[in-house]
């Protein structure tokens, strides 16, 4: 009887501890214990200010999410590769980053050919999420026509 009670208590404790583990499918650049994510803040600042510094910060956030995917799936969240690729294909973003990024940001950036990297990221989006092909392929086609 005593062993049964001890077993029940241990099983309940294990169940409680297991339910506390983070179960995010994707890494959004966030601290596990915070509801605010690095992506939320960087995207908000970019759309609010549209400043060169905000562009650099958003690029660094995307770069972190794409090169260090986390969560249970271990791939970037849906749409992130496409958003990042689209940003890199935007005219003047490469020049803005080169002129505005801090040395630490430039050192962390894995690529310098933004146009090619943007196209590769769009293809990665299709690879990770094939259902996105109908949306991404026309964007890639237009980008290549420029």
Secondary structure, DSSP 8 states (H G I E B T S, - for coil): -HHHHHHHHHHHHHHHHHHTS---SS--SB-TT-SSBHHHHHHHHHHHH--HHHHHHHHHHHHHHHHS--TTTTS--TTHHHHHHHHHHSTTHHHHHHHH--HHHHHH-S-S-HHHHHHHHHHHHHHH-GGGHHHHHHHHHHHHH-
